[in-house]
C-alpha cells in the first residue's frame, strides 16, 4: 500500500479558497456567464459580523471574477439599484464580454441597494444579455442569480420565467445562490433554480456566499465544450436524417427517442456513441438512463447498450456507446450491407430534470483488416494491469483537466495533480497502443470541511475507448465509485490490453478494447461535496501507467513499435483520433454514469475472468 495520505494532505493545503485561476480550455463560441445581483433595499440589511449583505455580495463577486479563467465572457446585471420604487429597475452594469476583472469589480462597487426586486424581468433580460451559440459548436450560457430571496415584484413570475428560458434554450440554465434566504423567500429561489434547469446553492453567511458563488461561476465557465454538425433526429425511423462518419450535435428530452440513419457495407464495423450533458447537479434518479441501439430492418435490433446515472446526487455527463461488428463467419443477422438505424433513448423518472439536454453523437466506420492479415490473439484478462499493478510514485505535476472528450487534457505515464469542483467532471486522454493497457489510480484529497459533519458524497472515475465506449463499469476487478466525506479516498481503474480480436470476445468491458489510440479518463466529484468541503475545489491526484510493449500493428507477430517506448514510456498524444487502419469499439450491456457498475442484461452479475474462446457466431448482442 502506497503512503499517499501525506501527499494528499499537502495537496489540500495548496488549495486556498481564492486560488489564482490556471490556464483552461477556451470557451466555445456562444458561451457566457451573466451574474444577476440583487441590489434591492433588503440587501442593505446586516450580514453578521458588522457588515451588510451588499458588502458581502461585492466581496463575493470580486472573489469569483478573480477565479474565472482569463477571457471567459462574463457580465453583471443588477436590479433595485437605481430607484427607491419601480419594477422596471434592472440594468446591465457590465456587458457580457471577455473577462474584465477590474471592470466587473468597479461595476459592483458602485451598486447601492435602493428599491424593489424585479427578479422575473431581470432573468428575462439576463438571458438576452448572453451571446448566441455558433452553428456547429454548442455553447453553454449561464445566469447566476445572487439574492436574499425577497421578490417584491410578482410580475412576471420568476419561476415561470426560468422555466420558459430553460424549455426554449437547452444550452441555457439558471443557477441561484441564496444568501441568508429562509422560508418562502428560499422556496422561491429553489423553485427558480429547479425550473431554470440549474442548481441552488445555499449561503448562510458571507464566507459561504463567496465559496458558493465561486463554485457556480467556475462550473459555468468549465462547461462541456461541444463539437459537431447540427442534426435533428426524428421520433421514429421514417424520415430519419442520414448521417455519415463524423460528429454531430442534437438534444433529447426525457422519455424521448431520437432516430438517425446510416448506410453500411457488409464488412466494416460501425461505432456509435451518444453523450448527454445535463447541467451539473441537475435532478436525476438512480435508474435514469441513456440507451443507444443499432437496428436493421423493421424492428430488428443488432446491438444495444444502456448507461445509467446510478445515483441521485446530481447529474454528470453520461455516455452510451454501441457497435455493429460483422461476425467472423459473415452469417450474422446484421452482417448484410444496407441501411441501418441509430437510436438514442433517454429514460427519466417523473421527478428528474424535465429539460432537454444537449447531446453529442459520434459515428465511425472501421474498415476490415487488410486481406491476408491474421490478427493476434484476444487479450480478455487484466493480468499485469490488475489492482496490484505498480504505478508511478514520482512528485506530482500540476495539470488542468478538460471539460469533455473534445478538449481532454493529454497525459503520459506519471503522477498528475489537479483540482475539482463539486458536481464537476474532469477529462484526460492517454495514448495506448496495440498490446498495451491503461492502468491508473485516482486519489481525492483530505479537504478542510465546512462544519456540516456527517455528510457523504462520492468520487468516481470512468475510462473510455478511443470511440467513447465506457469500459470501467462492472469489470469485476475495479470499483469505479468511492464514498467521499472530505477525508482521503482512492479508486483504481484500468483496461485489458488492446487487441483487435477482443471484438469477438463475449465480455462487454473487453469487446471495445480493440483499437489503439487515445483512451479517455473521466473523474467526477459528487454534487453533495459542496456541502462538505470548505474550499471551492478539492485536490485530486492521478497515477497513470501504460503497461506492456507497444506493437506496430494488430497482426500476429507484429514487431515492437519503434515510435513507442516500451512499458508505458510513450509521450502524451495531441490528437483525439486513433492511428492506422484498425479503429473500432463495441460495447453491450448497461453501464452506470461516468462512474458505475456494468449490468449484463440476461447474464446477471457474474464476473469470471477465465480465458474464453472468441465467439464464432453472428453479430448478435447482449440485450
N, C-alpha and C positions, 0 to 999 in steps of 0.2 A: 504493500500500500504506500503510495507516494505521500510525502508530507506536504500536501498542497494548502493546508489550512492557513499557514503563516503567509504564504503568497497572497491568498485571498484577503487576509486581514490587511496587508499592505495595499492591495487594490482598493479596498473600501476606503482607506484613509485618503487616497488620492482622488476622491470624488466629491469635491465641495459642491454645495447647492448651486452656486453661480459660476461653475467652471466655464472657462472660455470655450466657445464652440470650435470644434475642429472642422477641417475640410469635409464636406459632404457632397453626395451626388447632386448635380444641378437639377433644379426643379423642372418638371415637364412644362412646356408652354401651356398657358391657361391655368396653371396652379396659382394659388394665392391664399393669404390669410388676412382677414379684417377683424380686429378686436372692437367690440361694441361695449363701451364703458358707460355704466350707469353713473350719471353726474347730477341726478335729481336731488332734491332737498334732503332726502333721508340719508344720503351719503355724507352729509356733514355731521352725522352722529358719531358718537365715540366708538372706537375700535378696541378699547382696552389699552392699558399701559400709557394713558395720557394722549394718545393720538386719535385722529379721526379716520373714518373709513376711506375717505377720498385720499388722504395722505398715504394710507397703506396701499391703496389701489395704484397711486402714482409710482410708488416704490416697486410694486409687483410688475407693473408694465415695464419699468426700466430693467428689471431682472430678466424678464422674458426676451426683450429685444437684444439684450447682451448675449443671450444663449442661442438665439436663432442663427442658422447658417448664413454666411455672407451672401448677399444678393437675393435672398428669398423674398418674393413680392409680399409686402406687408403694409397694412394701412390701419387707421384708427378712426372710428366713428364714435361720437359722444351724443348723449341725449340729456335734456334737462339742465344744460349748462348755460343757456343764453337768456332765458326769460323766467320771471317768477311764476308765470302761468302759461299754459299753452301745450296742446297735444300735437303740435307740429314742430316742436323744439327738438330737432335732430339734425346734425350736420356732420359732414366728413371732415374731420380735423386734420387728417394726413392721408392723401390718396394712396391707393394700393400701387406700389412701385417697388423696384429693387430696394432692399432693406436700407433705410436711412436711420441709423440708431439715434444720432443726435436730433434729427428732425422729429422723430416719434417722442423722444424724451421731452423735447421742448413743447410739443403739442400737448402732452398730458400735463405738463407743469402749469400750463395756462388755464386749466379747467377748474372752475369753481362751482360747487353744487348750488343750484338755484331753484329749479322748478319741478315740473311734472315728469312722469316716466312713460313716454310713448314707446313701449317695448315692441309691440307688433309693427308699427310703422318703421321703427329703426331696423328691425330684422329684414323687412322688405327692401329698404334702401341699401342695407349692407350687402344683400345678395346682388344687387345691381352694381355695387362698387367693385365687385370681383371681376377679373378678366374672364373672357370666354375661352373654353378649351379649344386647342387647334385640332384640325382634322387629322386623324391617324395617330394622335398622341393623347392618351387620356390624362387630363389634368385632375387635380384634387383641390377643390375650393372649400374653404373652411371659414365659418363665422364663429367666433368665440365671444359669447356674451358674459360680461362680468357684472353681477348685480347683487344687491341685498334682497331682491325679490319683490319690492313694492311697486306694482304696476298701477299707476293712478289713472291711466287712460285705457279704457276697456275696448276701444275700437281702433284698429282691427284686433281681434283676439290673437294674442301672441302664439298660443298653442296651435291654433288653426293656421296661422301664417307659416309656422315652422313645418307643419305637416304638408302644406301646399308646396313649399320650397323643396322639400325632400322628395315628394312624389314627382315633381316636374323636372328635377335636375339630379340624376343619380350620382353625379360627381360632387354634389354639394351636401355638406352636413353642418349642423348647428351644435356646437359644444357649449356647455354652460358651467361657469364657476359661480357657485352660490356662496356669497360672503356673509357669514353670520345670518344666514337665512333660516327662518323657522316657520312652523305652522303652515298656513295657507300660502304664504309667500314662497316657501321652499317647495311646496307641492306644485305650484305653478312653474317654477324653474325646472323641476324634474320633468314636468309634462313637456316643456319646450324642448329639452334635450331628447327625450324619447320620441316625440313627434318629429323632430328635426333630424332623425337618423344619427344622433350624436351621443355624447357621453356627459353625464353630470358629475362634477367634481365638488365635493363639499369642503368649504374652507371656514372653519370656526374661528380662526384667528389670523392675524396679519402674516405670521410665518407660513402657515398652511396656504394662505392666499397666494403668496409668491411661489410656493412649491407647486401648487396645483395649476396655476396659470402657466408656469414654465412647462409643465408636462403637456398641457393642452396645446401650447404653441409649438413645442418640438415635435409632438406626434403629427400635427398638421403639416409641418414642413418636411417631415420624413415619410410622407405618404408614398405608397407603391407607385413606381414610375412605369406607366403602361407604355406599350409599343405595339403597333399593328395597324392593319387596314380595317376601317369600319365595315361591319357587315350586320345584316339584320336577319337572324334566324326566324323561321316560321313556326307556327303552332303545331303543324303536322308535316308529313313528308311531302305532301303535294305543294309544289311551288318552292321547295327549299332552295336557297341560293347555292350554286355550285362553287366550291372553293378549291383552290389549287394549293400545293405546298406553300406554307408561309405562316404568318402570324396575324391574328385578327382580334378586333375588339367588338364586344356586344354587351348586353346587360340581360339580367334574368331576375324575374320576380319570384316570390315564394310560391311553391307548388305549381311551378310552370315548367314546360319543356320547350327547348329550342332545337330545331332541326336544320341540318346542313347536308349538302350532297357532295360526293366525291366520285371520281372515276378511277378505278383501279385495274391494273393488269393482273394476270394470273400468277406472277412470280414474285412481285415486290411485296415487302411488308409495309403496312401503313400504321403510323403512330399518331395518336390524337390525345390532346390534354386540354382541360379546362381549369383555369384558375379564377375563382371568385374572390373579390376583395371587399369584404364588408368594412364599414367604419370600425376602427379599433375599439374593442369592447362592446360592440352592439349586442343586443339581446339575442341569444341563441339557446336552444335546448340541446341536451346531450346527444340526442338521436337525430338532430338536423343533419341533412346530408346533401352532397352533390354527387350525381351519378353520371358517368359517361358510358356510351354504348356505341358499338358499330353494328349496323343492321344490314341485312341483304334481303331483297325481295320483299313481298308483303308480310310484314311481321316477323321475319326471320332474324334472330339475334346471333351475331358472330362472337362478340366479346362484350363484357360489361365490367365496370369497376365502380365501387361506391366509396366515397370518402366522407367521414363524419367528424363533427367537432369533438365529441367525446367529453365535453364539459359544459357547464352552464355559466361559467365565469365571465365570458365575453368573447366575441368573435375575433378570429385571426384569419389571414389568408388561407384558403383551402383549395387544394388541387386534387383532381381526379384524372387519371390517365389510363388509356387502354390501347391495345394494338390488335391489328389483324395480321397474323403471321401464317403464310401458306404452310400446309402440312408437308412433312417430309416426302410422303408418297404422292402428293398432288391430288388426293381424292376427297379432301375435306369439303364440307358444305359451303364454306366461304372462300374456296380457292379460285373460283371462276372469275374471269375478267367481267367487268360491268360496273354499273352504278350502285354505290352503297350509300347508306345514310349515316351521318354522325349525329348523335343525340346527346344533349345535356339536360339533366333534370335536377331541379332544386326542390328538396322536400323540407318543409318548415313546420314547426309546432305553432298552434294558433297564438301563443304568447311571444313568439320570436319576432325579430325585426321584420317589419312588413314592407320595407323599401326595396326597390330594385337595386341589385348590386352590379357594379361594373364587372366585366368578365373578359379575360384574355384567353384566346384559343391558340393552340399551336397544332398544325397538321404537317406531317412529314412523311415522305415516301422513301423507303430504303430499297435500293436495287439488290438483287441476289448476289451471291458470291460469283466471282469470275468462273467461267466454265473450266472444269477440271480441278478446281481448288477443293481441298479437303480440310474442313475446319478442325481445330484442336478439340480435344475432349471437353465436355462441360465441366464446370467447377462449382458445384452446388453447396459446398461446405465452407465455413469461415476459416477453419484451420488456424494458421498463424495469426489471423486477424480477429480472433475471438476476444473475449473480455480480458484475458491475461496478457494481451499484446503489450510490448514495451513501447511507450510513447515518449516523445521528446520532453526533456526537463530543463531546457535552456531558459535563460532570462526572457520573459515575455516582451514582445514588441507591440507597440500600440498600432491599432488598426481601426478603421471605421467601416462597419458592415453596410451593405447596400439595402435598398428598400424592397427588392424583389429579384426575380430571375434576370431582368434586363440590365441591372446595374450591380449584380452581386460582386462583392469585392474579391479579386483574385488572391488566393493564398497558396503558399507552398508548404511543405512539411516544416514544422516548428511550433513555437508557443506564441500565441497571439492574445492580446488584451483589448477589450472593448468595453463600452458602457451601453446599457439597455434600459429603456423606459418601460414602466408597466403597460401592458397591452400592446407592446411593440414586438415585431419580428425582424430580426437582422439576418441578412443573406450573404453568403460567401460561396466561392466556387474553387474547386481544386481539380487540376488535371490528373486523370487516371488513365493509364494505357492498358493495352492488351496484357493479360497475365497479372495485373496489379489489382490491389484492393485498397479502398479507403478505410481508415480507422481513426477515430478521434474521440476525445473526451470534451465535455462542456462542464465548466465549474462556475457556479453562481456565488458571488462574494458574500462575506459577512457584512451586512449593511446596518448602520445606525437606524434604530427603529423609532417610529413616530410616537410611541407611547400607547398605541392601541394593541395591547398584548393579546395573545391567544388567537390571532387571525392567521390563516394559512392560505397561500396562493399556490402557484405551481411554476416550475420551469420546464421547458420541453425542447426537443430537437427533432428534426426530420431530415433525411437525406434523400435526394432526388437524382435520377439518372440524367444523362445529357438531354433527353427529351421529356423530362419532367415527371417521370413516374415515381411516386413516393415508395421507397422500399425500406424505410426504417420502422415500419409498424408490424408488430406481430412476428418478429424474427425468431422468437423462441430463445434468443441469446441476449438481446439488449432490451432494456426498458426505456422507452422514449419520453417518459414524464416522471418528474420527481416533485414531492411537496416542497414548497419554499415558504419559510416563516421569517426570513431575514438572516438566518444563520446559514453557514456554508452548505451547499448542496451540489451534487455532481451527477452526471449522466455519461454513459459510454454508448457509442454508436459506430456502425460500420457497414460495409457491404462485403459480399463474396467476391472472389476475383472475377475480373471481366473476361468473359469467354463468349465467342459468337454462338456456340452451341447451347448456352444457357437458355436460349429461346425455346428449346424443346424440352426443358425440364417441366415439372408439374407444380413447383412451389412458387407462389406469386412474388416473393421477395428475391427470388433467384432469376426468374424469367427475364425481367427487364435489364439485368446487369449483363448485357451482351454487346455493348458498344463503347469504345474508348471515347474520351472527351472530358468536358468539364462536368464534374458531379457537384451538385448544389447542396450546401448545408444551410438549413434554416434554424434559428434559435429564437425561442419565444419566452417572454416573461408574462405571467398571468396578470389580468387587469386588477385583481384584488391587491396586488402588491403596492398599488397606490395608497392603500390604507395601512401599509406595513412599514415601508421604507421612508426614512426621514428625508434623505436626499432625493432629488428628482430622478436620478438614474442609479442603477445598480451595476456593479462591476461584473464582468463575465470573462472567463479565460477559456481559450480553445487550445487543446494539444492535438496537433494534426500529424498523422503519419500516412504515407503511401507505401504499402508493403509489396514486396515481390519485384522481380526483374522484368522491366518493360520489354515486350516483344514487338518486332517490327510489323506484325500482322496477325490475323486470326488463324492462319493456316497451321496445320500440323508441322512441327519442327521449325517454326519461324525463328529467325535469328534474333539476338538481343538488339533492341533499337539503339542505334548509335547516337540518336538525338536525345535519348532519355537516360539519365543516370540511374544505375540500379538501386533498388531498395529505397525508393521514395526520394531520390535526390533531384527530381525534375523541378524546374522553376515554375512560378505562378504563370498561368495562362492569361492571355489578354483577350481572347475571343470566347464567345459563348457557344461555339459550334464544335462538332466533332470532326476529326480528320479522317482521311482515307475514304473508302467506299463502303464502309460497314456500319453506319449508324442505325440503331434501332432500339426500340423498347417494347415491353409488353408487361402488362400487369392485370390481374384479375382478382376479384375479391372485394374486401371492404377495408379501407384504411381510415385512420382516425386523425383528423385535423392535421396541423403542421407538426403534430406530435404523434401519439396514438398507438392503437393496437390493431393489427390486421385480423379481421374475422373472415374465415373462409366459408362462404355460403355453401352449404351442403357437405362440408368437411369437418365442421365443428371446430374445436380449439386444440387439436392435437399437433404438436410440433416435434417431429422426429427428424434427425439430421443424418440418418444413414444415407450413403450414396445411393441414388436412384438411377435407373436406366432412363435415357431420353425416351420420351414418348414417340410413338410411331404413327399415331392416329391422325385424324383430321384436325382442322384448325378450330375445334370447339373450345369453349371457355368454361371456367368455373363460374356458375351463375347463381 
